[in-house]
């Protein structure tokens, strides 16, 4: 299938709010930890900044590079996870005037049913943001019912996790679970009653988080963030569910309280009613920020 134009695919979330927090100026350097299709990076580049965009998804990097080619040497991409990229920058003594992380799965990945993120996908439930490591079906096969239930409960906050995990393992052993759609149907048949959202959404979220080590990646980013920011540098992190937001909120709050950062957000910044109506995926977005002190953090 022919690729769509990036501009059609991507609506960057909380764009105005991100620019207000990061306040990009000509000549400053920014690290976009979650490049995606480059919407946020494009806005930073338009302000005259230089941007390094990180993404583990090769297709995203290619599309963003094509979209941002006109900026020449002011834009570069890095392959891999953002935790590896940030930790690598710290080891090299590299600093940035701003760091942005738009967490979670990208719109492009959700919309591409061949990736197996969608409950309606008649393909293997892959759910990897890149191409390395085990996918969601591999994870289901490797874990016993108790281990799978723990993941669904912890990462999906699903109270019926044990019942769902048992049903998934049973369906898999009987060869009734081979696609993402099969997985969604198994969960639906297991969870009684009517629901405002598909009852498999929490299970899909949990498997995706586990497959991509999303919370582990976030913890590593938050730990390295003070050392990768230049003096007076700014950080902006956008989360889309409570597991992410709690980590960001508590870590940034503690870092401000302990004098690691000069300042930080008192409360989350959320999408306006107009943005939420135009881009439903922004409705759950929460932006939190921090500002570095005037002197650089020394890495021990």
C-alpha positions in Angstrom: 0.0 0.0 0.0 1.3 3.4 -0.9 2.3 5.5 2.0 0.2 8.6 2.9 1.8 12.0 3.1 3.1 12.6 6.7 1.1 15.9 7.0 -2.1 14.0 6.4 -1.2 11.3 9.0 0.0 13.4 11.8 -1.6 16.0 14.1 1.0 16.9 16.8 -0.7 17.0 20.2 -0.6 20.1 22.4 1.6 21.8 19.8 1.1 25.4 21.0 1.5 24.4 24.6 4.7 22.5 23.8 6.2 25.5 22.1 5.2 27.8 25.0 7.1 25.4 27.4 10.1 24.8 25.3 10.4 28.4 24.0 12.7 27.5 21.1 15.1 30.1 19.8 17.4 30.2 16.7 20.6 28.3 17.3 19.3 26.2 20.2 19.5 22.4 20.1 16.6 20.1 20.9 16.2 16.4 21.4 12.9 15.1 20.2 12.8 11.7 22.0 9.7 10.5 20.1 10.1 11.8 16.6 7.1 10.0 15.0 6.2 11.8 11.8 8.0 15.0 12.9 5.1 17.4 13.7 6.7 18.7 16.9 10.2 18.7 15.4 8.9 20.7 12.4 7.6 23.4 14.7 10.9 23.6 16.6 12.8 23.8 13.3 10.5 26.6 12.1 11.5 28.5 15.2 15.2 28.3 14.1 16.3 25.5 16.3 18.4 22.4 15.5 16.7 19.1 16.2 17.8 15.5 16.7 14.9 13.2 16.4 14.9 9.7 18.0 12.6 6.8 16.9 12.9 3.1 16.9 10.5 2.8 14.0 12.4 2.9 10.7 9.3 3.9 8.7 8.7 6.9 11.0 12.3 8.1 10.6 12.1 7.8 6.8 8.8 9.7 6.6 9.9 12.4 9.0 13.3 12.8 7.2 11.4 13.3 3.9 9.0 15.8 5.5 11.9 17.8 7.1 14.5 17.5 4.4 14.2 21.2 3.6 15.8 22.0 6.9 19.1 20.4 5.8 21.7 20.0 8.5 19.6 21.4 11.2 17.7 18.1 11.4 19.1 14.6 12.1 17.6 11.3 13.2 18.8 8.6 15.6 17.7 5.0 15.4 16.8 3.3 18.6 15.0 3.9 21.9 14.9 7.3 23.5 16.3 5.9 26.8 19.4 4.6 24.9 19.7 7.9 23.1 19.5 10.1 26.2 21.8 7.9 28.2 24.3 7.9 25.3 24.2 11.7 25.1 24.9 11.9 28.8 27.9 9.6 28.5 29.3 11.7 25.7 28.8 14.9 27.7 26.2 16.2 25.1 23.6 18.7 26.3 20.4 20.1 24.8 18.5 23.3 25.3 15.3 21.4 25.3 14.0 17.8 25.4 10.6 16.6 24.3 9.0 13.2 24.8 5.5 12.5 23.3 5.1 9.2 25.0 3.2 6.0 23.9 2.3 4.6 20.6 2.2 6.9 17.6 -0.8 7.7 15.5 0.9 6.1 12.5 1.4 2.8 14.3 -2.1 2.7 15.6 -3.5 3.4 12.1 -1.4 0.8 10.4 -3.4 -2.4 11.1 -0.5 -4.5 9.8 1.4 -3.6 13.0 -1.2 -5.5 15.2 -1.9 -2.7 17.7 -5.6 -2.4 16.7 -8.3 -4.6 18.1 -9.8 -4.7 14.6 -6.6 -6.0 13.0 -6.8 -9.4 11.3 -3.0 -9.9 11.6 -0.6 -11.3 14.2 -0.7 -9.1 17.3 2.8 -7.8 17.0 2.6 -4.4 18.9 6.3 -3.7 18.6 7.3 -0.1 18.0 10.4 -1.3 16.3 11.5 -4.7 14.9 13.6 -6.1 17.8 12.6 -8.5 20.5 9.5 -10.6 21.1 6.1 -9.4 20.0 2.9 -9.7 21.9 2.1 -13.2 20.7 5.5 -14.4 21.7 5.0 -12.8 25.1 1.7 -14.6 25.5 3.3 -17.9 24.6 6.2 -17.5 26.9 4.3 -16.5 30.0 2.1 -18.8 32.1 -1.4 -17.6 33.1 -0.2 -16.0 36.3 2.6 -14.1 34.7 0.3 -12.9 31.9 -2.3 -11.8 34.5 0.3 -9.8 36.4 1.1 -7.8 33.2 -2.5 -7.2 32.4 -3.3 -6.1 35.9 -0.2 -3.9 36.4 0.0 -2.3 32.9 -3.6 -2.4 32.0 -5.1 -1.7 35.5 -7.6 -4.5 34.6 -9.4 -5.9 37.6 -10.4 -9.1 35.7 -6.8 -9.8 34.7 -6.7 -13.4 36.0 -9.9 -14.4 34.2 -8.7 -12.7 31.0 -5.3 -14.3 31.2 -6.7 -17.8 31.7 -9.0 -17.3 28.7 -6.2 -16.1 26.5 -4.0 -19.0 27.4 -6.8 -21.5 26.8 -7.7 -19.9 23.4 -4.0 -20.0 22.4 -3.6 -23.6 23.4 -6.7 -24.5 21.2 -5.4 -22.5 18.3 -8.2 -20.0 18.5 -6.0 -17.0 19.0 -3.7 -16.1 16.1 -4.6 -12.5 15.3 -5.2 -9.2 17.1 -8.9 -9.5 16.3 -8.9 -13.0 17.9 -7.4 -11.6 21.0 -10.0 -8.8 21.2 -12.8 -11.4 20.7 -11.4 -13.6 23.5 -11.4 -10.7 26.0 -14.8 -9.5 24.9 -16.3 -13.0 25.5 -14.6 -13.0 29.0 -15.7 -9.6 30.3 -19.4 -9.4 30.9 -21.7 -6.4 30.5 -21.7 -3.3 28.3 -18.7 -1.0 28.1 -18.2 2.5 26.8 -14.9 1.3 25.2 -14.1 -2.2 23.9 -13.3 -4.3 26.9 -10.0 -5.5 25.3 -8.5 -2.0 25.3 -6.8 -2.4 28.7 -5.4 -5.8 27.8 -4.0 -4.4 24.5 -2.4 -1.5 26.4 -0.8 -3.8 28.9 0.7 -6.1 26.3 2.0 -3.1 24.2 3.6 -1.6 27.3 5.2 -4.9 28.2 6.5 -5.7 24.7 8.1 -2.2 24.3 9.2 -1.8 27.9 7.6 1.6 27.8 7.6 2.3 31.5 11.2 1.1 31.9 12.2 3.4 29.0 10.4 6.3 30.7 12.1 5.7 34.1 15.5 5.7 32.4 14.6 9.0 30.6 13.5 10.7 33.8 16.7 9.6 35.6 19.0 10.9 32.9 16.9 14.1 32.1 18.7 16.5 34.5 22.1 15.6 33.1 21.2 15.9 29.4 19.7 19.4 29.8 21.9 22.4 29.3 21.8 25.2 31.8 18.4 26.8 31.7 17.2 24.0 29.5 13.6 23.0 29.3 11.9 19.6 29.2 8.3 18.7 28.1 6.8 15.3 28.5 3.4 14.3 27.2 1.7 11.2 28.6 -1.5 9.5 27.6 -2.4 7.3 30.6 -2.1 7.3 34.3 0.8 4.9 34.6 3.0 7.3 32.6 1.6 10.5 34.1 2.1 9.4 37.7 5.8 8.6 37.0 6.3 11.9 35.3 4.4 13.9 37.9 6.1 12.4 40.9 9.6 12.4 39.5 9.6 16.0 38.2 8.0 17.1 41.5 10.7 15.4 43.5 13.5 16.7 41.3 12.2 20.3 41.8 11.8 19.8 45.5 15.3 18.4 45.8 16.8 21.3 43.8 17.7 19.3 40.8 15.5 21.4 38.6 14.9 25.1 39.0 11.1 24.9 38.4 8.4 22.6 37.1 4.7 22.3 36.3 2.3 22.5 39.3 -0.4 20.8 37.3 -0.8 19.0 34.0 -1.5 21.0 30.9 -4.4 19.4 28.9 -5.8 19.9 25.4 -8.4 22.6 24.8 -11.9 21.6 24.0 -11.3 22.7 20.4 -8.2 20.5 20.1 -9.9 17.5 21.7 -12.8 17.8 19.2 -10.5 18.2 16.2 -8.0 15.4 17.4 -9.7 12.9 19.7 -6.3 11.4 20.6 -5.4 14.6 22.4 -8.2 14.3 24.8 -6.2 12.1 27.2 -2.9 13.9 26.8 -1.2 15.5 29.8 1.8 17.8 29.4 4.2 18.3 32.3 7.4 20.4 32.2 10.6 21.2 34.1 13.3 23.8 33.7 17.0 23.2 34.5 19.0 25.4 36.8 21.3 28.1 35.5 24.4 25.9 36.1 24.8 22.4 34.5 24.1 19.2 36.5 27.3 17.3 37.0 26.9 13.6 36.2 28.5 11.5 39.0 
